Amino acid sequence: MRNSKMSPATDLAQAGHFIDPETRAVVPPITSATTFARDKDYALGGYIYSRDGNPTYDPAEALIARLEGGAASLLFASGLAAASAVFEPLRLGQHVIAPKVMYHGLQDWLRILSDRRGIAVSFVDPTDPAHVAEAMGSETAIVWIETLSNPTWDVVDIAAVAKIAHDGGAMLGVDATVTPPITCQPLALGADIVFHSTTKYLNGHSDVTGGVLTTAKDDAHWADINKVRKYVGGVMGPFEAWLLLRGMRTLAIRWERASENALAIARHFDGHPKLERVLYAGLPGHPGHDVAARQLTGGFGGMMSMLVNGGADAALNVAKKVELFVPATSLGGVESLIEHRASVEGPASLTPKNLLRLSVGIEDAGDLIADLEQALS
């Protein structure tokens, strides 16, 4: 029996308490059809074409919208397809504010948007809301932030930035990819749109590429985003939507284990002689810890970085010597990954050259600590 006060963990485990109305199956079917027939009166039954919508999308979109506390969610074929759809409706001369340090793929796209479309973009340090306020102008349409800045994991006060954006007539978009809705509720803190790369924690098994947007209100901008998905065609496939929902069933327990593991690793290596610093918002010494503890109510997650003494060569050597951590891009899966982020981001990267980004998975924490110790030595 559905309960509006039901825990998100329960909602996730039961995939929104889905029961197929025709077969009573507890797992949604995959509707692979691309087109849908009209009835004898030539009326539509709710679906036209899979670029507009598909029954397989519905359970995942409804569950994500409910977890976020939003009005609606839309699945996309990739994280970048979803995030770029937020900015596609912008007009010539409008202005965007985004972080100096953020996911480099979207930052690169914003630079292209600025160069080719005449959309002004200001990159600021949003950990100090005053910097956002200084960058605001009469044409500012969107302020974009990350709950934790990738890959330095600086913390942004969402409510403070939301007030600045709204006072200036702009909307606030929040990339919450590394803090899924079981720990962070950006819409409740004033955000207008929340974005996740579903490739990461929501799916959690490194076998689905996707993205999702959730809106606080079904407004004109949301209607424009719907049009972008429909006409640009960046829609998720039915099988990927089915895999996403399956992966989300274990999100709560995956998140709990990853958070426990990352905190254990961070505590162990905090002050380590081979490291300049450990960057993890769950450590009390992190400059944004108090804000993170207020905004992340269900754990600090599995994302952290280490600054290795000795510069880029020393950091790369550690990445080469690990045996359990997988040297690979992405994050949020059950397996632990390690990456020399500056190498991936290229010569324009602001990421410290001695930084290693860790996506801590659900393995045994002691084994992961031992692996990093042997690599550092």
C-alpha positions in Angstrom: 0.0 0.0 0.0 1.5 3.3 -1.1 2.3 5.8 1.7 3.2 9.4 0.9 5.7 9.3 3.8 7.3 6.2 2.6 11.1 6.2 2.7 13.0 6.8 -0.6 14.9 3.6 0.0 11.6 1.7 -0.1 10.3 3.6 -3.1 13.6 2.8 -4.9 13.7 -0.9 -4.0 10.2 -1.5 -5.3 10.7 0.7 -8.4 7.9 3.0 -7.3 5.8 -0.1 -6.3 5.3 -0.9 -10.0 2.8 -3.6 -10.8 2.0 -4.2 -14.4 -1.8 -3.7 -14.8 -2.2 -6.4 -17.4 0.1 -9.2 -16.3 0.7 -8.3 -12.6 4.4 -8.5 -13.2 6.6 -6.7 -10.6 9.1 -5.7 -13.2 8.1 -3.3 -16.0 8.0 -4.7 -19.5 10.3 -3.2 -22.3 8.2 -1.6 -25.0 10.5 -1.6 -27.9 8.0 -0.2 -30.4 8.9 3.1 -32.1 5.3 3.9 -33.2 1.9 3.4 -31.7 -1.4 2.7 -33.5 -4.5 4.8 -33.3 -7.8 3.2 -32.4 -10.8 2.6 -34.7 -11.9 6.3 -34.3 -8.4 7.4 -35.2 -7.7 8.6 -31.7 -4.3 8.3 -30.0 -4.0 6.1 -26.9 -1.4 8.3 -25.2 1.7 7.6 -27.3 2.6 8.6 -30.8 6.2 7.9 -31.5 9.1 6.9 -29.1 10.9 10.2 -29.7 7.9 11.8 -28.0 7.4 9.2 -25.2 7.4 5.5 -24.6 5.8 3.4 -21.8 9.2 2.2 -20.7 10.3 5.7 -19.8 7.3 6.4 -17.6 8.2 4.4 -14.4 11.7 5.7 -14.2 10.7 9.3 -14.9 7.9 9.2 -12.4 10.1 7.7 -9.7 12.9 10.3 -10.2 10.4 13.2 -10.2 8.9 11.8 -6.9 12.3 11.4 -5.3 13.4 14.9 -6.3 10.1 16.5 -5.2 9.6 17.8 -8.7 6.7 18.4 -11.1 8.1 16.2 -13.9 11.3 14.4 -15.2 12.6 13.7 -18.7 15.1 11.0 -19.7 17.8 11.8 -22.3 20.2 9.6 -24.3 23.2 11.0 -22.3 24.1 13.3 -19.5 25.4 15.9 -22.0 22.2 15.6 -24.0 20.2 16.4 -20.9 22.4 19.2 -19.6 22.7 20.9 -23.0 18.9 20.9 -23.4 18.7 23.3 -20.5 20.7 25.9 -22.5 19.3 25.3 -26.0 16.3 27.6 -25.5 18.5 30.6 -24.8 18.4 33.5 -27.1 21.2 35.7 -28.6 22.5 38.1 -26.0 21.4 36.2 -22.9 23.8 35.3 -20.2 24.8 32.2 -18.2 26.8 31.9 -15.0 28.7 28.7 -14.4 31.5 27.4 -12.1 35.2 27.8 -13.0 35.7 24.2 -11.8 33.0 21.9 -13.1 32.4 18.8 -15.3 34.6 19.7 -18.2 32.3 18.3 -20.9 29.5 20.7 -20.2 32.0 23.5 -19.6 33.4 22.9 -23.1 29.9 23.0 -24.5 29.1 26.3 -22.8 32.3 27.8 -24.4 31.1 26.6 -27.8 27.7 28.0 -27.1 29.3 31.3 -26.3 31.5 31.4 -29.4 29.0 30.3 -31.9 25.6 31.4 -30.6 26.4 34.8 -28.9 25.4 33.5 -25.5 27.6 35.2 -22.9 29.1 32.9 -20.2 30.8 34.0 -17.0 32.8 31.4 -15.1 33.0 32.1 -11.4 33.7 30.5 -8.0 30.2 29.8 -6.7 31.5 28.5 -3.3 31.4 32.3 -2.5 27.9 33.4 -3.4 29.2 37.0 -3.6 31.0 36.0 -6.8 27.7 34.9 -8.3 26.1 38.1 -7.3 28.9 40.2 -8.9 28.5 38.3 -12.2 24.7 38.8 -12.4 23.4 41.1 -15.0 20.1 42.1 -16.6 20.5 39.4 -19.3 21.4 36.6 -16.9 19.0 33.8 -17.7 20.6 30.7 -16.0 22.9 30.2 -13.1 24.4 26.7 -13.2 26.1 25.1 -10.2 27.2 21.6 -9.0 26.3 20.4 -5.5 30.0 19.3 -5.2 32.4 20.8 -7.8 33.9 18.1 -9.9 36.8 17.1 -9.3 37.8 19.3 -6.3 34.6 18.6 -4.4 34.1 22.2 -3.2 30.7 22.8 -1.7 28.1 25.3 -3.0 25.4 26.8 -0.8 22.4 26.0 -3.0 19.9 28.1 -1.1 22.1 31.2 -1.1 22.8 31.0 -4.8 19.1 30.3 -5.5 18.2 33.5 -3.8 20.7 35.5 -5.8 19.6 34.0 -9.1 15.9 34.6 -8.4 16.4 38.1 -7.2 18.1 38.8 -10.5 15.3 37.2 -12.5 17.4 34.1 -13.5 16.7 30.4 -13.0 19.0 28.1 -11.1 20.1 24.7 -12.6 21.9 22.3 -10.3 24.1 19.4 -11.4 23.4 16.8 -8.6 25.0 13.9 -10.4 27.3 13.0 -7.5 24.6 13.6 -4.8 21.4 11.6 -5.8 18.1 12.6 -4.3 18.4 10.2 -1.4 20.9 12.6 0.1 20.3 16.0 -1.5 17.1 17.8 -2.5 18.2 20.9 -4.6 14.6 21.7 -5.6 13.6 22.1 -1.9 16.6 24.4 -1.5 15.4 26.7 -4.3 16.7 25.2 -7.5 14.5 25.3 -10.6 15.9 22.4 -12.5 18.0 19.4 -11.3 20.3 17.4 -13.6 21.8 14.0 -13.2 24.0 12.0 -15.5 22.0 8.7 -15.0 25.1 6.9 -16.2 26.5 7.5 -12.7 24.9 6.9 -9.3 21.3 6.5 -10.5 22.1 3.5 -12.7 25.2 2.5 -10.7 26.4 -0.4 -12.8 28.5 1.2 -15.6 26.2 -0.2 -18.3 23.8 2.6 -19.2 24.5 6.0 -20.8 21.8 8.5 -20.0 20.8 11.8 -18.4 17.7 13.2 -16.7 16.3 16.6 -15.9 13.7 17.3 -13.2 11.8 20.6 -13.0 10.2 22.3 -10.0 7.5 23.7 -12.2 5.9 22.7 -15.5 6.6 26.2 -17.0 7.5 27.7 -20.3 11.2 26.8 -20.0 10.2 23.2 -19.3 8.0 23.2 -22.4 11.0 24.4 -24.4 13.2 21.6 -23.0 10.5 19.1 -24.0 10.7 20.5 -27.6 14.5 20.1 -27.5 14.2 16.5 -26.6 11.6 15.9 -29.2 13.1 17.7 -32.2 16.8 17.2 -31.5 16.0 13.6 -30.7 18.3 12.9 -27.8 15.9 10.5 -26.2 16.9 7.4 -24.2 16.2 4.0 -25.7 13.6 1.7 -24.1 16.2 -0.9 -23.0 18.4 1.7 -21.4 15.4 3.1 -19.5 14.6 -0.4 -18.3 18.2 -0.9 -17.2 18.2 2.5 -15.4 15.1 1.6 -13.4 16.6 -1.8 -12.5 19.8 -0.1 -11.3 17.9 2.4 -9.2 16.4 -0.4 -7.1 19.7 -0.8 -5.3 20.7 2.9 -5.2 20.0 3.3 -1.4 22.2 0.4 -0.4 24.9 1.2 -3.0 25.0 4.8 -1.8 25.2 3.8 1.9 28.2 1.4 1.2 30.0 3.8 -1.0 29.7 6.6 1.5 30.9 4.4 4.3 33.9 3.3 2.2 34.9 6.8 1.1 34.7 8.2 4.6 36.9 5.3 5.8 39.4 5.9 3.1 39.4 9.7 3.6 40.0 9.3 7.3 42.8 6.8 6.8 44.7 9.0 4.3 44.0 12.4 5.8 47.4 13.7 6.8 49.2 10.8 5.0 52.9 11.7 4.4 52.7 10.9 0.7 49.7 13.2 0.1 49.4 17.0 0.1 45.7 16.8 0.9 42.6 14.6 0.8 39.5 16.4 -0.7 36.4 14.9 0.7 33.4 16.9 2.0 32.7 14.3 4.7 35.9 15.3 6.6 35.3 17.8 9.4 38.4 19.7 8.2 37.0 20.3 4.7 36.2 24.0 4.3 32.7 23.3 3.1 31.9 20.5 5.5 29.3 22.4 7.5 27.3 23.4 4.4 27.7 19.8 3.0 26.4 18.3 6.3 23.3 20.6 6.0 22.6 19.8 2.4 23.6 16.1 2.2 21.3 14.5 4.7 22.0 10.9 3.7 25.8 10.6 3.5 28.6 12.4 1.6 29.0 9.8 -1.2 31.8 8.0 -2.8 33.6 10.9 -4.7 36.9 12.2 -3.4 40.3 13.3 -4.7 43.8 13.1 -3.5 46.6 15.6 -4.1 49.8 13.5 -4.4 53.1 14.9 -3.2 55.5 15.2 -6.1 53.4 16.6 -8.9 51.8 15.1 -12.0 54.4 12.3 -12.4 53.9 11.1 -8.9 50.1 11.1 -9.2 50.3 9.3 -12.6 52.6 6.7 -11.0 50.0 6.0 -8.3 47.3 5.6 -11.0 49.5 3.1 -12.8 50.3 1.0 -9.7 46.8 0.4 -8.3 45.6 -3.2 -8.6 41.9 -3.0 -7.4 41.0 0.6 -8.4 40.2 0.6 -12.1 42.0 3.4 -14.1 38.9 4.6 -16.0 36.6 7.6 -16.7 33.2 7.9 -15.1 31.9 7.5 -11.6 29.2 6.2 -9.4 29.4 2.5 -10.2 29.8 -0.5 -7.9 33.5 -0.8 -8.9 36.1 1.7 -7.6 37.7 3.9 -10.3 40.8 6.1 -10.2 41.6 8.9 -12.8 44.3 11.5 -13.3 41.7 14.1 -14.1 44.0 16.8 -15.6 45.1 14.3 -18.3 41.5 13.8 -19.3 40.5 17.5 -19.3 43.4 18.7 -21.4 45.8 21.6 -21.4 43.1 24.2 -20.5 42.2 22.3 -17.3 42.3 24.2 -14.0 42.5 20.9 -12.1 45.7 20.5 -10.1 48.2 18.3 -12.0 48.8 16.2 -8.9 45.1 15.4 -8.4 43.7 11.9 -8.6 39.9 11.5 -8.6 38.5 8.5 -6.9 35.1 7.0 -7.4 34.8 4.7 -4.4 32.6 1.7 -5.0 31.1 -1.0 -2.8 34.1 -3.3 -2.3 35.7 -4.0 1.1 37.1 -0.8 2.4 40.2 -2.5 3.9 41.1 -3.9 0.5 40.7 -0.5 -1.2 42.9 1.2 1.5 45.6 -1.5 1.1 45.6 -1.0 -2.6 46.1 2.7 -2.4 48.8 2.2 0.3 50.8 -0.1 -1.9 50.4 2.2 -4.9 51.6 5.2 -2.9 54.6 3.2 -1.6 
